[in-house]
């Protein structure tokens, strides 16, 4: 008796196995394709014994129809159509579907939510149960270090380990990543490419002061671009000012944010890129040279 009970319970919890394919003509005439027909079938299966879903011919035809119905939705989320069928099977065994005004609408929504959770679980490398919870689903998918042009470990503070001994300023200077040294190297880079020393230093100090007041480089770039008063005080033309901002702070467009053009001179120097490396960047050298102001005031 206990063996029969175990087999019966297993038959109730497992979805029906893939049976023979149901011809399209039979599926087209099936009554369960309508909401009321589905309700009647589900009520009949619920009233029978635990093996109804496994042995009922109409139940097998229903699952074949479910696979075809949700195949596109499953492929949209990168899953197999039978994953959608399993989600539909779990939903159709609940009383909520049988008592709903539109059973098919409830099943479709349940399948959609389950597929979204499974897709997020595959991306986050976690369980479907965790992917359904906002505290986990809000994270982005794992990312390989090799997906970036420069390894994340080279500049992200989470991967930095400060050596023992010595002051922080000395360590920063020794590593070539101090802010002061980066600013001086940026000024030297500008002067090597035709910028007068005084306008280059004044402009860099003005840009750094604005960077200290705003939360991001993009915000600083937009604020400085609209700062006509500051540009007038620096005696720079609109072309020179905008070219300088784009070179120092980087291109603010999202599609180039992870490239050298999107990082800008300051960030590239801060993450340890040497000055000679910047001088080999033909596009950057050309942009800085073209944006150099007129000869007046040069010394």
Secondary structure as GFF3:
##gff-version 3
##sequence-region A 1 299
A	DSSP	alpha_helix	2	13	.	.	.	ID=ss1
A	DSSP	alpha_helix	24	28	.	.	.	ID=ss2
A	DSSP	three_ten_helix	31	33	.	.	.	ID=ss3
A	DSSP	alpha_helix	35	47	.	.	.	ID=ss4
A	DSSP	alpha_helix	52	55	.	.	.	ID=ss5
A	DSSP	alpha_helix	57	69	.	.	.	ID=ss6
A	DSSP	alpha_helix	71	76	.	.	.	ID=ss7
A	DSSP	alpha_helix	81	92	.	.	.	ID=ss8
A	DSSP	alpha_helix	95	98	.	.	.	ID=ss9
A	DSSP	alpha_helix	103	124	.	.	.	ID=ss10
A	DSSP	alpha_helix	128	131	.	.	.	ID=ss11
A	DSSP	alpha_helix	134	137	.	.	.	ID=ss12
A	DSSP	three_ten_helix	145	147	.	.	.	ID=ss13
A	DSSP	three_ten_helix	152	154	.	.	.	ID=ss14
A	DSSP	three_ten_helix	157	159	.	.	.	ID=ss15
A	DSSP	alpha_helix	168	175	.	.	.	ID=ss16
A	DSSP	alpha_helix	179	192	.	.	.	ID=ss17
A	DSSP	alpha_helix	197	211	.	.	.	ID=ss18
A	DSSP	alpha_helix	217	225	.	.	.	ID=ss19
A	DSSP	alpha_helix	228	233	.	.	.	ID=ss20
A	DSSP	alpha_helix	238	249	.	.	.	ID=ss21
A	DSSP	three_ten_helix	254	256	.	.	.	ID=ss22
A	DSSP	alpha_helix	260	270	.	.	.	ID=ss23
A	DSSP	alpha_helix	275	279	.	.	.	ID=ss24
A	DSSP	alpha_helix	282	290	.	.	.	ID=ss25
###
